Amino acid sequence: MREVNLADPRMRAGSKRHGIEITSISRPIRPSDFRDFDLILAMDKQNREDILEAFNRLICSYCKKHDEIEVPDPYYGGPQGFEKVVIFVSMAGCRLA
């Protein structure tokens, strides 16, 4: 998204023909928007994916010492599985702190 721009002139003209004057400016979505607004709507699937990708990250995306995408389910890994979860979460927590 372009930062702090008026709506496209074609959009402003089209909306004006329908009695709607667009005077607002565009800006990228911010984390605080999820707190400040009751509803956030995406215009299309790509917008929705961009929003979800930017603000809904898996914890392993903060772990740089391994290539795992997800924290493995410890219930299927025996005692070592639980230890692995602790290690992964600890690594991610250090990067978030």
All heavy atoms as an XYZ file, in Angstrom:
779
protein
N       0.837     -1.176      0.000
C       0.000      0.000      0.000
C       0.880      1.236      0.000
O       1.867      1.312      0.682
C      -0.906      0.015      1.231
C      -1.628      1.341      1.381
S      -2.733      1.438      2.786
C      -4.065      0.510      2.141
N       0.476      2.182     -0.786
C       1.186      3.445     -0.800
C       0.867      4.192      0.493
O      -0.240      4.166      0.981
C       0.746      4.286     -1.998
C       1.187      3.653     -3.302
C       0.534      4.315     -4.466
N      -0.818      3.751     -4.537
C      -1.804      4.309     -5.205
N      -1.626      5.418     -5.848
N      -2.992      3.742     -5.238
N       1.851      4.842      1.018
C       1.666      5.506      2.299
C       1.186      6.938      2.123
O       1.739      7.701      1.344
C       2.982      5.495      3.076
C       2.805      5.941      4.488
C       3.733      5.232      5.433
O       4.356      4.241      5.043
O       3.819      5.674      6.558
N       0.148      7.290      2.835
C      -0.410      8.642      2.923
C      -0.637      9.254      1.542
O       0.000     10.213      1.157
C       0.497      9.540      3.796
C      -0.186     10.865      4.085
C       0.845      8.862      5.100
N      -1.573      8.697      0.822
C      -1.963      9.219     -0.481
C      -3.466      9.405     -0.532
O      -4.213      8.659      0.103
C      -1.572      8.244     -1.603
C      -0.082      8.204     -1.831
O       0.544      9.230     -2.001
N       0.478      7.017     -1.815
N      -3.895     10.368     -1.317
C      -5.318     10.496     -1.605
C      -5.750      9.287     -2.416
O      -4.936      8.649     -3.078
C      -5.589     11.767     -2.404
C      -5.415     13.091     -1.665
C      -5.538     14.256     -2.645
C      -6.445     13.223     -0.555
N      -7.031      9.000     -2.399
C      -7.554      7.914     -3.230
C      -7.259      8.219     -4.698
O      -7.142      9.384     -5.101
C      -9.054      7.766     -3.004
N      -7.171      7.178     -5.487
C      -6.948      7.298     -6.920
C      -7.971      8.271     -7.515
O      -9.154      8.224     -7.153
C      -7.099      5.911     -7.546
C      -6.758      5.891     -9.015
O      -7.580      6.403     -9.814
O      -5.707      5.352     -9.360
N      -7.548      9.153     -8.422
C      -8.482     10.126     -9.013
C      -9.697      9.465     -9.662
O     -10.812     10.000     -9.601
C      -7.643     10.860    -10.057
C      -6.227     10.668     -9.641
C      -6.188      9.348     -8.910
N      -9.523      8.286    -10.245
C     -10.654      7.593    -10.860
C     -11.664      7.139     -9.805
O     -12.870      7.179    -10.025
C     -10.162      6.395    -11.674
C      -9.245      6.811    -12.841
C      -8.504      5.641    -13.406
N      -7.566      5.152    -12.388
C      -6.735      4.143    -12.560
N      -6.736      3.470    -13.699
N      -5.916      3.770    -11.620
N     -11.165      6.722     -8.631
C     -12.050      6.324     -7.537
C     -12.795      7.539     -6.996
O     -13.997      7.481     -6.726
C     -11.253      5.649     -6.420
C     -12.090      5.317     -5.190
S     -13.516      4.278     -5.531
C     -12.726      2.698     -5.637
N     -12.076      8.640     -6.835
C     -12.728      9.851     -6.330
C     -13.808     10.323     -7.293
O     -14.913     10.696     -6.882
C     -11.689     10.943     -6.082
C     -10.756     10.612     -4.917
C      -9.945     11.784     -4.401
N      -9.434     12.693     -5.382
C      -8.187     12.692     -5.863
N      -7.322     11.786     -5.444
N      -7.800     13.578     -6.745
N     -13.524     10.274     -8.606
C     -14.509     10.706     -9.608
C     -15.710      9.761     -9.627
O     -16.863     10.206     -9.662
C     -13.863     10.773    -10.991
N     -15.447      8.456     -9.596
C     -16.533      7.476     -9.618
C     -17.420      7.588     -8.389
O     -18.643      7.529     -8.483
N     -16.810      7.747     -7.239
C     -17.615      7.861     -6.020
C     -18.396      9.164     -5.990
O     -19.550      9.197     -5.531
C     -16.730      7.733     -4.781
O     -15.819      8.803     -4.696
N     -17.802     10.212     -6.517
C     -18.488     11.515     -6.544
C     -19.757     11.445     -7.390
O     -20.780     12.046     -7.058
C     -17.548     12.601     -7.059
C     -18.027     13.996     -6.775
C     -16.939     15.005     -7.043
C     -17.364     16.342     -6.472
N     -16.274     17.305     -6.546
N     -19.713     10.676     -8.476
C     -20.904     10.508     -9.321
C     -22.039      9.808     -8.569
O     -23.187      9.881     -8.955
C     -20.546      9.731    -10.589
C     -19.766     10.559    -11.608
C     -19.672      9.860    -12.958
N     -18.836      8.665    -12.935
C     -17.515      8.660    -13.062
N     -16.867      9.794    -13.218
N     -16.847      7.525    -13.039
N     -21.682      9.136     -7.474
C     -22.681      8.446     -6.658
C     -22.956      9.192     -5.354
O     -23.502      8.639     -4.405
C     -22.234      7.013     -6.366
C     -22.254      6.160     -7.582
N     -23.382      5.472     -7.992
C     -21.291      5.900     -8.507
C     -23.103      4.818     -9.103
N     -21.842      5.063     -9.436
N     -22.537     10.453     -5.316
C     -22.811     11.289     -4.152
C     -21.894     11.057     -2.966
O     -22.212     11.474     -1.853
N     -20.764     10.414     -3.190
C     -19.816     10.136     -2.100
C     -18.520     10.881     -2.401
O     -17.905     10.663     -3.441
C     -19.523      8.626     -1.980
C     -20.817      7.854     -1.745
C     -18.501      8.362     -0.878
C     -20.669      6.355     -1.916
N     -18.138     11.743     -1.488
C     -16.873     12.451     -1.667
C     -15.828     11.817     -0.758
O     -16.000     11.747      0.461
C     -17.014     13.933     -1.333
C     -15.763     14.696     -1.673
C     -15.959     16.201     -1.641
O     -17.096     16.665     -1.503
O     -14.950     16.900     -1.758
N     -14.762     11.338     -1.367
C     -13.684     10.694     -0.611
C     -12.597     11.727     -0.375
O     -11.957     12.199     -1.304
C     -13.105      9.481     -1.367
C     -14.187      8.424     -1.578
C     -11.927      8.895     -0.606
C     -13.725      7.236     -2.381
N     -12.413     12.066      0.892
C     -11.382     13.046      1.248
C     -10.297     12.434      2.130
O      -9.323     13.097      2.468
C     -12.009     14.244      1.993
O     -12.665     13.757      3.164
C     -12.996     14.980      1.104
N     -10.482     11.171      2.511
C      -9.512     10.528      3.402
C      -8.249     10.153      2.633
O      -8.216     10.181      1.399
C     -10.129      9.285      4.033
O     -10.516      8.377      3.026
N      -7.227      9.815      3.385
C      -5.962      9.380      2.776
C      -5.707      7.926      3.144
O      -6.213      7.422      4.145
C      -4.773     10.259      3.235
C      -4.655     10.246      4.765
C      -4.908     11.668      2.705
C      -3.418     10.922      5.293
N      -4.918      7.255      2.331
C      -4.571      5.863      2.608
C      -3.362      5.815      3.536
O      -2.576      6.764      3.607
C      -4.257      5.129      1.316
O      -3.060      5.638      0.757
N      -3.249      4.713      4.226
C      -2.069      4.452      5.043
C      -2.000      2.956      5.292
O      -3.015      2.274      5.244
C      -2.120      5.211      6.361
C      -3.248      4.761      7.272
C      -3.022      5.228      8.701
N      -4.121      4.889      9.571
C      -4.330      3.703     10.110
N      -3.527      2.695      9.837
N      -5.349      3.484     10.910
N      -0.819      2.444      5.568
C      -0.715      1.019      5.888
C      -1.442      0.711      7.200
O      -1.546      1.565      8.083
C       0.784      0.786      6.045
C       1.431      1.939      5.360
C       0.478      3.092      5.499
N      -1.926     -0.500      7.328
C      -2.561     -0.940      8.562
C      -1.502     -0.998      9.657
O      -0.338     -1.296      9.394
C      -3.271     -2.295      8.361
C      -4.210     -2.577      9.512
C      -2.289     -3.399      8.102
C      -5.177     -3.704      9.231
N      -1.915     -0.676     10.885
C      -1.001     -0.665     12.029
C      -1.493     -1.664     13.073
O      -2.698     -1.923     13.162
C      -0.960      0.725     12.662
C      -0.473      1.812     11.754
C      -0.373      3.121     12.510
N      -1.675      3.742     12.684
C      -1.986      4.952     12.252
N      -1.102      5.680     11.620
N      -3.185      5.447     12.462
N      -0.593     -2.178     13.893
C      -1.033     -3.088     14.958
C      -2.107     -2.467     15.852
O      -3.032     -3.145     16.284
C       0.254     -3.370     15.744
C       1.345     -3.173     14.750
C       0.867     -2.054     13.844
N      -2.015     -1.183     16.110
C      -3.000     -0.520     16.976
C      -4.401     -0.526     16.362
O      -5.392     -0.376     17.081
C      -2.565      0.914     17.278
O      -2.471      1.672     16.083
N      -4.504     -0.713     15.053
C      -5.821     -0.767     14.411
C      -6.655     -1.920     14.969
O      -7.871     -1.807     15.074
C      -5.691     -0.914     12.892
C      -5.131      0.336     12.238
O      -5.206      1.427     12.841
O      -4.615      0.222     11.111
N      -6.012     -3.013     15.343
C      -6.737     -4.160     15.877
C      -7.319     -3.859     17.258
O      -8.274     -4.478     17.681
C      -5.836     -5.394     15.924
C      -5.492     -5.896     14.549
C      -4.345     -5.476     13.910
C      -6.337     -6.768     13.896
C      -4.040     -5.926     12.635
C      -6.032     -7.230     12.619
C      -4.892     -6.799     11.990
N      -6.740     -2.897     17.937
C      -7.260     -2.465     19.225
C      -8.305     -1.354     19.044
O      -9.313     -1.318     19.736
C      -6.106     -1.942     20.094
C      -6.530     -1.449     21.467
C      -5.429     -0.665     22.171
N      -5.185      0.567     21.435
C      -3.986      0.977     21.010
N      -2.908      0.273     21.254
N      -3.850      2.107     20.344
N      -8.059     -0.478     18.086
C      -8.869      0.734     17.935
C     -10.159      0.538     17.152
O     -11.076      1.344     17.285
C      -8.036      1.834     17.269
C      -6.837      2.246     18.107
O      -6.851      1.998     19.343
O      -5.887      2.803     17.544
N     -10.233     -0.496     16.319
C     -11.405     -0.684     15.469
C     -12.088     -2.015     15.785
O     -11.433     -3.013     16.064
C     -11.012     -0.634     13.985
C     -10.401      0.676     13.595
C      -9.038      0.786     13.386
C     -11.185      1.807     13.437
C      -8.458      2.002     13.040
C     -10.625      3.022     13.090
C      -9.263      3.130     12.891
N     -13.403     -2.009     15.723
C     -14.177     -3.217     15.972
C     -14.120     -4.191     14.799
O     -14.280     -5.392     14.976
C     -15.648     -2.878     16.226
C     -15.833     -2.107     17.519
O     -15.064     -2.344     18.471
O     -16.748     -1.276     17.571
N     -13.921     -3.663     13.615
C     -13.967     -4.482     12.411
C     -12.956     -3.968     11.404
O     -12.875     -2.766     11.157
C     -15.382     -4.415     11.815
C     -15.679     -5.255     10.596
C     -15.551     -6.741     10.909
C     -17.096     -4.952     10.102
N     -12.188     -4.860     10.832
C     -11.243     -4.520      9.761
C     -11.619     -5.381      8.570
O     -11.645     -6.609      8.670
C      -9.787     -4.777     10.196
C      -9.424     -3.834     11.353
C      -8.835     -4.604      9.016
C      -8.069     -4.094     11.953
N     -11.944     -4.736      7.463
C     -12.361     -5.444      6.256
C     -11.306     -5.297      5.169
O     -10.772     -4.213      4.956
C     -13.690     -4.875      5.739
C     -14.874     -4.996      6.693
C     -16.062     -4.222      6.151
C     -15.233     -6.452      6.892
N     -11.035     -6.382      4.486
C     -10.124     -6.361      3.345
C     -10.958     -6.257      2.068
O     -12.072     -6.777      2.004
C      -9.284     -7.635      3.324
N     -10.419     -5.593      1.062
C     -11.142     -5.416     -0.198
C     -11.097     -6.657     -1.075
O     -11.974     -6.859     -1.903
C     -10.567     -4.221     -0.966
C     -10.792     -2.891     -0.265
S     -12.523     -2.443     -0.171
C     -12.783     -1.832     -1.823
N     -10.060     -7.458     -0.925
C      -9.948     -8.668     -1.730
C      -9.107     -9.697     -0.987
O      -8.596     -9.424      0.099
C      -9.365     -8.361     -3.123
C      -7.993     -7.704     -3.071
O      -7.160     -8.077     -2.213
O      -7.743     -6.808     -3.888
N      -8.982    -10.870     -1.564
C      -8.260    -11.958     -0.904
C      -6.793    -11.619     -0.673
O      -6.229    -11.978      0.354
C      -8.385    -13.245     -1.717
C      -9.771    -13.821     -1.688
C      -9.857    -15.067     -2.542
C     -11.286    -15.596     -2.565
N     -11.399    -16.763     -3.445
N      -6.181    -10.924     -1.631
C      -4.765    -10.579     -1.461
C      -4.582     -9.600     -0.310
O      -3.653     -9.734      0.483
C      -4.178     -9.992     -2.752
C      -2.684     -9.753     -2.666
C      -1.914    -11.028     -2.374
O      -2.020    -11.998     -3.110
N      -1.127    -11.058     -1.307
N      -5.474     -8.597     -0.178
C      -5.416     -7.683      0.966
C      -5.526     -8.461      2.265
O      -4.790     -8.218      3.220
C      -6.548     -6.660      0.931
C      -6.397     -5.586     -0.120
O      -7.390     -4.973     -0.485
N      -5.203     -5.325     -0.599
N      -6.474     -9.398      2.323
C      -6.680    -10.194      3.526
C      -5.428    -11.002      3.854
O      -4.980    -11.047      5.001
C      -7.872    -11.129      3.356
C      -8.152    -11.935      4.618
C      -9.265    -12.914      4.438
N      -8.889    -13.891      3.430
C      -9.726    -14.604      2.712
N     -11.027    -14.464      2.870
N      -9.298    -15.468      1.826
N      -4.834    -11.630      2.846
C      -3.616    -12.409      3.076
C      -2.481    -11.522      3.566
O      -1.722    -11.916      4.455
C      -3.210    -13.155      1.802
C      -4.147    -14.284      1.433
C      -4.280    -15.318      2.537
O      -3.249    -15.739      3.104
O      -5.419    -15.700      2.841
N      -2.365    -10.327      2.987
C      -1.313     -9.397      3.414
C      -1.493     -9.000      4.880
O      -0.530     -8.935      5.642
C      -1.312     -8.139      2.543
C      -0.872     -8.417      1.113
O      -0.262     -9.484      0.855
O      -1.141     -7.564      0.244
N      -2.736     -8.740      5.269
C      -3.026     -8.371      6.657
C      -2.703     -9.533      7.592
O      -2.032     -9.371      8.607
C      -4.500     -7.940      6.810
C      -4.741     -6.615      6.092
C      -4.884     -7.832      8.287
C      -6.215     -6.262      5.924
N      -3.165    -10.714      7.241
C      -2.925    -11.881      8.088
C      -1.440    -12.204      8.196
O      -0.944    -12.530      9.270
C      -3.695    -13.087      7.563
C      -5.213    -12.998      7.669
C      -5.855    -14.204      6.987
C      -5.656    -12.894      9.113
N      -0.730    -12.089      7.097
C       0.700    -12.394      7.107
C       1.468    -11.395      7.959
O       2.374    -11.760      8.710
C       1.250    -12.383      5.682
C       2.702    -12.782      5.602
C       3.199    -12.821      4.175
O       2.483    -13.347      3.303
O       4.302    -12.310      3.945
N       1.089    -10.145      7.875
C       1.806     -9.109      8.606
C       1.565     -9.168     10.106
O       2.454     -8.826     10.893
C       1.412     -7.731      8.073
N       0.373     -9.601     10.512
C       0.020     -9.490     11.919
C      -0.290    -10.812     12.604
O      -0.634    -10.821     13.774
C      -1.153     -8.529     12.088
C      -0.773     -7.137     11.675
C      -1.135     -6.661     10.438
C       0.002     -6.357     12.501
C      -0.754     -5.386     10.047
C       0.394     -5.088     12.120
C       0.009     -4.601     10.888
N      -0.173    -11.894     11.928
C      -0.407    -13.207     12.528
C       0.744    -14.118     12.167
O       0.671    -14.879     11.230
C      -1.734    -13.814     12.033
C      -2.918    -13.121     12.625
O      -2.971    -12.918     13.818
N      -3.859    -12.750     11.794
N       1.807    -14.018     12.922
C       2.987    -14.825     12.646
C       3.034    -16.025     13.575
O       2.625    -15.950     14.724
C       4.236    -13.977     12.834
C       4.308    -12.831     11.827
C       5.517    -11.991     12.021
N       6.727    -12.784     11.805
C       7.940    -12.288     11.994
N       8.122    -11.065     12.380
N       8.987    -13.052     11.783
N       3.538    -17.116     13.060
C       3.771    -18.292     13.886
C       5.004    -18.042     14.755
O       5.951    -17.371     14.334
C       3.986    -19.523     13.010
C       2.756    -19.998     12.247
C       3.147    -21.080     11.246
C       1.687    -20.518     13.198
N       4.998    -18.613     15.933
C       6.084    -18.368     16.879
C       7.446    -18.778     16.313
O       8.459    -18.138     16.578
C       5.796    -19.046     18.241
C       6.727    -18.492     19.313
C       5.859    -20.553     18.121
C       6.318    -18.850     20.723
N       7.484    -19.814     15.492
C       8.765    -20.255     14.925
C       9.372    -19.231     13.968
O      10.563    -19.286     13.688
C       8.611    -21.607     14.235
S       8.637    -22.983     15.394
N       8.581    -18.297     13.484
C       9.157    -17.270     12.608
C      10.128    -16.387     13.376
O      10.927    -15.668     12.785
C       8.058    -16.437     11.959
O       7.369    -15.661     12.917
N      10.087    -16.441     14.712
C      11.025    -15.681     15.539
C      12.235    -16.509     15.943
O      13.139    -15.994     16.591
C      10.315    -15.161     16.796
C       9.277    -14.127     16.483
C       7.943    -14.481     16.349
C       9.633    -12.800     16.298
C       6.988    -13.529     16.048
C       8.679    -11.841     15.997
C       7.356    -12.217     15.873
O       6.411    -11.283     15.564
N      12.257    -17.783     15.600
C      13.368    -18.670     15.941
C      14.299    -18.771     14.741
O      13.893    -19.229     13.685
C      12.853    -20.067     16.302
S      11.697    -20.093     17.663
N      15.523    -18.372     14.913
C      16.472    -18.400     13.800
C      17.495    -19.521     13.903
O      18.343    -19.652     13.049
C      17.198    -17.047     13.704
C      16.274    -15.881     13.441
C      15.522    -16.067     12.144
C      14.583    -14.917     11.881
N      13.610    -15.191     10.861
N      17.411    -20.342     14.946
C      18.399    -21.402     15.129
C      17.939    -22.743     14.591
O      18.613    -23.746     14.784
C      18.759    -21.518     16.608
C      19.475    -20.283     17.128
C      19.892    -20.445     18.559
C      20.614    -19.190     19.023
N      21.038    -19.281     20.408
N      16.789    -22.793     13.935
C      16.306    -24.026     13.328
C      15.414    -23.669     12.142
O      15.064    -22.504     11.944
C      15.557    -24.892     14.344
C      14.341    -24.216     14.916
N      13.155    -24.126     14.243
C      14.163    -23.584     16.089
C      12.294    -23.467     14.985
N      12.876    -23.128     16.103
N      15.059    -24.661     11.354
C      14.271    -24.427     10.142
C      12.811    -24.844     10.286
O      12.081    -24.881      9.296
C      14.890    -25.189      8.960
C      16.269    -24.653      8.614
O      16.491    -23.447      8.767
O      17.113    -25.461      8.188
N      12.378    -25.169     11.485
C      10.992    -25.585     11.694
C      10.049    -24.423     11.399
O      10.360    -23.271     11.690
C      10.773    -26.049     13.140
C      11.601    -27.228     13.550
C      11.066    -28.543     13.015
O       9.905    -28.606     12.596
O      11.837    -29.509     13.029
N       8.893    -24.732     10.832
C       7.884    -23.712     10.546
C       6.903    -23.602     11.713
O       6.449    -22.519     12.053
C       7.142    -24.048      9.243
C       8.120    -23.971      8.069
C       5.967    -23.105      9.025
C       7.551    -24.494      6.774
N       6.592    -24.727     12.341
C       5.653    -24.766     13.458
C       6.286    -25.454     14.656
O       7.165    -26.297     14.501
C       4.396    -25.550     13.071
C       3.610    -24.953     11.938
C       2.385    -25.795     11.602
O       2.371    -27.003     11.917
O       1.450    -25.234     11.021
N       5.802    -25.097     15.824
C       6.200    -25.825     17.021
C       5.518    -27.192     16.944
O       4.301    -27.262     16.759
C       5.754    -25.075     18.301
C       6.041    -25.912     19.538
C       6.442    -23.715     18.401
N       6.283    -28.269     17.053
C       5.676    -29.592     16.939
C       4.750    -29.878     18.118
O       4.963    -29.386     19.222
C       6.878    -30.538     16.931
C       7.994    -29.762     17.533
C       7.723    -28.319     17.279
N       3.730    -30.659     17.871
C       2.794    -31.047     18.914
C       3.510    -32.004     19.867
O       3.912    -33.101     19.477
C       1.572    -31.730     18.292
C       0.469    -31.995     19.296
O       0.770    -32.108     20.516
O      -0.687    -32.081     18.872
N       3.704    -31.625     21.134
C       4.503    -32.455     22.036
C       3.836    -33.774     22.417
O       4.521    -34.702     22.830
C       4.662    -31.565     23.273
C       3.481    -30.666     23.251
C       3.203    -30.416     21.785
N       2.558    -33.885     22.253
C       1.866    -35.105     22.665
C       2.227    -36.306     21.801
O       1.972    -37.434     22.167
C       0.352    -34.885     22.662
C      -0.059    -33.951     23.770
C      -0.252    -32.610     23.520
C      -0.216    -34.427     25.074
C      -0.609    -31.747     24.545
C      -0.568    -33.571     26.103
C      -0.762    -32.227     25.837
O      -1.103    -31.378     26.848
N       2.844    -36.049     20.650
C       3.202    -37.149     19.756
C       4.705    -37.374     19.704
O       5.190    -38.136     18.887
C       2.652    -36.892     18.351
C       1.147    -36.739     18.368
C       0.556    -35.495     18.239
C       0.335    -37.850     18.556
C      -0.826    -35.361     18.278
C      -1.044    -37.727     18.605
C      -1.618    -36.477     18.460
O      -2.970    -36.349     18.516
N       5.465    -36.731     20.590
C       6.912    -36.853     20.539
C       7.547    -37.421     21.786
O       8.745    -37.334     21.962
N       6.769    -37.968     22.681
C       7.332    -38.486     23.921
C       7.887    -37.357     24.772
O       7.640    -36.187     24.516
N       8.667    -37.698     25.807
C       9.219    -36.662     26.694
C      10.093    -35.651     25.953
O      10.125    -34.478     26.291
C      10.054    -37.464     27.702
C       9.529    -38.851     27.638
C       8.997    -39.045     26.248
N      10.780    -36.122     24.906
C      11.630    -35.217     24.132
C      10.803    -34.150     23.415
O      11.273    -33.049     23.179
C      12.459    -35.980     23.089
C      13.287    -37.110     23.621
C      12.502    -38.431     23.649
O      11.273    -38.468     23.604
N      13.233    -39.521     23.764
N       9.573    -34.502     23.066
C       8.709    -33.554     22.376
C       8.407    -32.335     23.227
O       8.412    -31.203     22.746
N       8.159    -32.545     24.505
C       7.867    -31.434     25.402
C       9.097    -30.556     25.604
O       9.012    -29.338     25.651
C       7.348    -31.949     26.749
C       5.950    -32.489     26.653
C       5.730    -33.827     26.382
C       4.860    -31.646     26.795
C       4.441    -34.335     26.277
C       3.573    -32.141     26.686
C       3.355    -33.484     26.428
N      10.262    -31.201     25.697
C      11.499    -30.437     25.850
C      11.764    -29.589     24.607
O      12.184    -28.442     24.698
C      12.684    -31.365     26.119
C      13.942    -30.593     26.446
C      15.045    -31.494     26.982
O      14.759    -32.626     27.393
O      16.182    -31.035     26.975
N      11.475    -30.149     23.438
C      11.664    -29.416     22.189
C      10.761    -28.169     22.156
O      11.184    -27.093     21.741
C      11.352    -30.329     21.001
C      11.800    -29.810     19.676
C      11.608    -30.886     18.596
C      12.233    -30.472     17.295
N      12.078    -31.498     16.266
N       9.527    -28.310     22.629
C       8.613    -27.169     22.673
C       9.181    -26.080     23.579
O       9.180    -24.893     23.222
C       7.207    -27.597     23.140
C       6.346    -26.387     23.474
C       6.540    -28.451     22.069
N       9.680    -26.451     24.732
C      10.255    -25.475     25.659
C      11.420    -24.746     24.998
O      11.541    -23.519     25.097
C      10.703    -26.158     26.968
C      11.509    -25.201     27.836
C       9.508    -26.683     27.728
N      12.261    -25.465     24.303
C      13.420    -24.858     23.638
C      12.954    -23.884     22.559
O      13.444    -22.751     22.477
C      14.350    -25.948     23.067
C      15.000    -26.719     24.205
C      15.394    -25.348     22.129
C      15.704    -27.990     23.787
N      12.013    -24.292     21.714
C      11.522    -23.425     20.636
C      10.890    -22.152     21.184
O      11.163    -21.041     20.715
C      10.494    -24.151     19.774
C      11.087    -25.122     18.784
C      12.406    -25.545     18.865
C      10.315    -25.626     17.765
C      12.917    -26.450     17.957
C      10.824    -26.523     16.840
C      12.143    -26.933     16.938
N      10.048    -22.308     22.196
C       9.355    -21.145     22.762
C      10.370    -20.216     23.455
O      10.258    -18.997     23.347
C       8.234    -21.593     23.721
C       7.639    -20.420     24.477
C       7.133    -22.323     22.932
N      11.343    -20.789     24.094
C      12.380    -19.973     24.747
C      13.170    -19.172     23.716
O      13.448    -17.989     23.923
C      13.348    -20.854     25.543
O      12.669    -21.473     26.593
N      13.521    -19.808     22.602
C      14.266    -19.095     21.560
C      13.437    -17.939     20.993
O      13.951    -16.848     20.784
C      14.661    -20.053     20.432
C      15.827    -20.933     20.768
S      16.471    -21.827     19.331
C      15.226    -23.063     19.087
N      12.177    -18.186     20.755
C      11.321    -17.136     20.220
C      11.133    -16.033     21.237
O      11.179    -14.840     20.901
C       9.955    -17.708     19.819
N      10.944    -16.396     22.503
C      10.740    -15.407     23.548
C      11.930    -14.473     23.689
O      11.767    -13.273     23.925
N      13.132    -15.003     23.541
C      14.332    -14.161     23.626
C      14.339    -13.105     22.527
O      14.780    -11.973     22.747
C      15.595    -15.027     23.534
S      15.857    -16.046     24.988
N      13.869    -13.432     21.361
C      13.859    -12.475     20.262
C      12.737    -11.450     20.414
O      12.788    -10.376     19.864
C      13.704    -13.192     18.926
C      14.937    -14.054     18.638
C      15.191    -14.311     17.195
N      15.425    -13.108     16.443
C      14.874    -12.883     15.251
N      14.070    -13.740     14.715
N      15.142    -11.773     14.611
N      11.681    -11.809     21.140
C      10.550    -10.905     21.321
C      10.735     -9.968     22.511
O      10.102     -8.926     22.579
C       9.251    -11.700     21.510
C       8.781    -12.449     20.274
C       7.669    -13.414     20.640
C       8.313    -11.475     19.220
N      11.600    -10.353     23.430
C      11.775     -9.559     24.656
C      12.521     -8.271     24.397
O      13.204     -8.073     23.479
C      12.506    -10.393     25.693
